[in-house]
Amino acid sequence: MNDRIKVPRRSFLKTSLVASAALALGHASAQDKLQPVRLGMIGMGNRGGSLLGMLLEFPGVDIRAVCDLLPDRAQNAARRIEQHSGGLAEVYAGSELAWQKLLGRADLDAVIIATPWDWHSRMAVATMRAGKYPGVEVPAAVTLRECWDLVHASEQTGIPCMMLENVCYFQRVLTLLRMVREGAFGDVLHCEAGYQHDCRFLMLDAQGKLTWRGRWSANVNGNLYPTHAIGPVAQWMNINRGDRFVSLVSLSTPARGLKQYAVEKLGADHELARRDYAQGDINTTLLKTANGLTVTLYYNILSPRPYDLILRLQGDKGIYLDTNKSISLEKGGKSADQWEPFEPYQQKYPHPLWQALSADAAKSGGHEGAEYVMFHDFLKAVRNKAPAPQTVYDAATWSAIVPLSIESVAHHGKPVEFPDFTQGKWKKTMPLPVYGA
Ligand SMILES: NC(=O)c1ccc[n+]([C@@H]2O[C@H](COP(=O)([O-])OP(=O)(O)OC[C@H]3O[C@@H](n4cnc5c(N)ncnc54)[C@H](O)[C@@H]3O)[C@@H](O)[C@H]2O)c1
């Protein structure tokens, strides 16, 4: 298949850089004058708590309602809001469906969802159907049906849905997007990325029981957390904007890490040390696009290992590799056979969003400031009632790797077709300009 959209790189880049710089630079002076964004938040655990801290720093954000299954978590969030700004957020808690009452409020513009994965899609769908803009944690859905539910709810209500994929906002990831747009790597052909992080400490709770993540690893085998890896890659490769994923195959190694961890933490006689676990320690998924590009994705959270997203970006003129934060580009016809440090390229190709926001982003922390830049985009989209750069089609596509990889692994690496969540619109949608424009 060769119906790839060809974009004249130079003129496209020029327009988009100017536009995004203007928008981004307008942020600091204009934000105070902008209308407040009235927020609700569902899920006030580790992630919800840290997102709350970040959102409290944004001028014009008014958090009016918080919800958690566990009342003390929601009450604690409300206390933090009061201490910070004097605002009195209403608390919804104590039942698995208390969030539905929060969505019934007439005074919310948007809702942040940071609950366990299996709640995301139904909460985001209900948020859109209640007329509010969801910002939903990753992955946005865990079954194909849920992916389609997101797409249909957004199309039917006209309300966008942004998955809060923060790795897309890392400074180097956006610098690389600009470099791709300027042709620094030539044509992108292959990427490799992974969520590789020893997360076994998140699998058992203090009472020696499996957490919700632990239950997933106990019962399911595939790539359960693909979006940090696929998000940047999909944007570099123009997925849903001139190209799309058409199929994948996925295989997992035997499961060792979680059982060994349970033995070490709970003793060999504990029931969690004696049982078997479904999730193979290392899952490898290979995706193909309509234009013939390929992606290798890893999911490796149950092994002793340092954090590494890999983020290998290979074009026909050069390569970037995040593992060693290095780059190698063909220059003047000379082959690229030596690694160079990436830092000078970050200076040479600054991304407009980061140029405008880096001082505030650096103060805010959160994955080196990436969350600050992400919320800047989310809040701007809510104010404009417009899709954020990460659309509902991206949320569905990136999340669909969860069920598709599970299916492929269950059938010994069988190729699985990738649904076209855009229903053909990918052929006519222009690539994202430089992110945030
Ligand atoms: N983007 C990132 O970098 C990043 C990092 C960490 C976690 N996350 C995502 O954030 C989400 C939450 O992860 P976490 O580590 O905070 O988990 P957590 O277990 O610490 O928090 C989840 C919270 O949701 C609450 N909850 C569960 N069911 C609920 C319901 N029906 N209604 C209301 N509240 C409910 C729980 O009581 C808990 O407080 C996950 O989807 C995870 O993938 C993203």
The ligand as an SDF file (V2000), in Angstrom:
LIG
                    3D

 44 48  0  0  0  0  0  0  0  0999 V2000
    1.6630    8.9270   32.9410 N   0  0  0  0  0  0  0  0  0  0  0  0
    2.4600    8.4570   33.8980 C   0  0  0  0  0  0  0  0  0  0  0  0
    3.6660    8.6810   33.9110 O   0  0  0  0  0  0  0  0  0  0  0  0
    1.8450    7.6220   34.9810 C   0  0  0  0  0  0  0  0  0  0  0  0
    2.5580    7.3200   36.1320 C   0  0  0  0  0  0  0  0  0  0  0  0
    1.9360    6.5750   37.1230 C   0  0  0  0  0  0  0  0  0  0  0  0
    0.6410    6.1250   36.9360 C   0  0  0  0  0  0  0  0  0  0  0  0
   -0.0310    6.4320   35.7960 N   0  0  0  0  0  0  0  0  0  0  0  0
   -1.4190    5.9940   35.5920 C   0  0  0  0  0  0  0  0  0  0  0  0
   -2.2300    6.5730   36.5980 O   0  0  0  0  0  0  0  0  0  0  0  0
   -3.2760    5.6880   36.9570 C   0  0  0  0  0  0  0  0  0  0  0  0
   -3.3080    5.5190   38.4670 C   0  0  0  0  0  0  0  0  0  0  0  0
   -2.0970    4.9350   38.8860 O   0  0  0  0  0  0  0  0  0  0  0  0
   -1.6250    5.0950   40.4050 P   0  0  0  0  0  0  0  0  0  0  0  0
   -0.2210    4.6450   40.4560 O   0  0  0  0  0  0  0  0  0  0  0  0
   -1.9750    6.4370   40.9170 O   0  0  0  0  0  0  0  0  0  0  0  0
   -2.5380    4.0080   41.1150 O   0  0  0  0  0  0  0  0  0  0  0  0
   -3.0630    4.0900   42.6310 P   0  0  0  0  0  0  0  0  0  0  0  0
   -3.5230    2.7350   42.9630 O   0  0  0  0  0  0  0  0  0  0  0  0
   -2.0320    4.7420   43.4860 O   0  0  0  0  0  0  0  0  0  0  0  0
   -4.2840    5.0890   42.5390 O   0  0  0  0  0  0  0  0  0  0  0  0
   -5.5190    4.7530   41.9490 C   0  0  0  0  0  0  0  0  0  0  0  0
   -6.6100    5.4260   42.7650 C   0  0  0  0  0  0  0  0  0  0  0  0
   -7.8640    5.1960   42.1190 O   0  0  0  0  0  0  0  0  0  0  0  0
   -8.8210    4.9280   43.1260 C   0  0  0  0  0  0  0  0  0  0  0  0
   -9.9530    4.2080   42.5360 N   0  0  0  0  0  0  0  0  0  0  0  0
  -10.0520    2.9170   42.1700 C   0  0  0  0  0  0  0  0  0  0  0  0
  -11.2670    2.6590   41.6570 N   0  0  0  0  0  0  0  0  0  0  0  0
  -11.9510    3.8230   41.7090 C   0  0  0  0  0  0  0  0  0  0  0  0
  -13.2680    4.2030   41.3530 C   0  0  0  0  0  0  0  0  0  0  0  0
  -14.1270    3.3310   40.7940 N   0  0  0  0  0  0  0  0  0  0  0  0
  -13.6630    5.4810   41.5710 N   0  0  0  0  0  0  0  0  0  0  0  0
  -12.8010    6.3840   42.1260 C   0  0  0  0  0  0  0  0  0  0  0  0
  -11.5530    6.0680   42.4910 N   0  0  0  0  0  0  0  0  0  0  0  0
  -11.1250    4.8050   42.2750 C   0  0  0  0  0  0  0  0  0  0  0  0
   -8.0530    4.1260   44.1630 C   0  0  0  0  0  0  0  0  0  0  0  0
   -8.6830    4.1290   45.4350 O   0  0  0  0  0  0  0  0  0  0  0  0
   -6.7140    4.8500   44.1660 C   0  0  0  0  0  0  0  0  0  0  0  0
   -6.6740    5.8870   45.1100 O   0  0  0  0  0  0  0  0  0  0  0  0
   -3.0070    4.4040   36.2170 C   0  0  0  0  0  0  0  0  0  0  0  0
   -3.8350    4.3550   35.1080 O   0  0  0  0  0  0  0  0  0  0  0  0
   -1.5760    4.4950   35.7630 C   0  0  0  0  0  0  0  0  0  0  0  0
   -1.3370    3.8390   34.5350 O   0  0  0  0  0  0  0  0  0  0  0  0
    0.5460    7.1700   34.8170 C   0  0  0  0  0  0  0  0  0  0  0  0
  1  2  1  0
  2  3  2  0
  2  4  1  0
  4  5  1  0
  4 44  2  0
  5  6  2  0
  6  7  1  0
  7  8  2  0
  8  9  1  0
  8 44  1  0
  9 10  1  0
  9 42  1  0
 10 11  1  0
 11 12  1  0
 11 40  1  0
 12 13  1  0
 13 14  1  0
 14 15  2  0
 14 16  1  0
 14 17  1  0
 17 18  1  0
 18 19  2  0
 18 20  1  0
 18 21  1  0
 21 22  1  0
 22 23  1  0
 23 24  1  0
 23 38  1  0
 24 25  1  0
 25 26  1  0
 25 36  1  0
 26 27  1  0
 26 35  1  0
 27 28  2  0
 28 29  1  0
 29 30  1  0
 29 35  2  0
 30 31  1  0
 30 32  2  0
 32 33  1  0
 33 34  2  0
 34 35  1  0
 36 37  1  0
 36 38  1  0
 38 39  1  0
 40 41  1  0
 40 42  1  0
 42 43  1  0
M  CHG  2   8   1  16  -1
M  END
$$$$
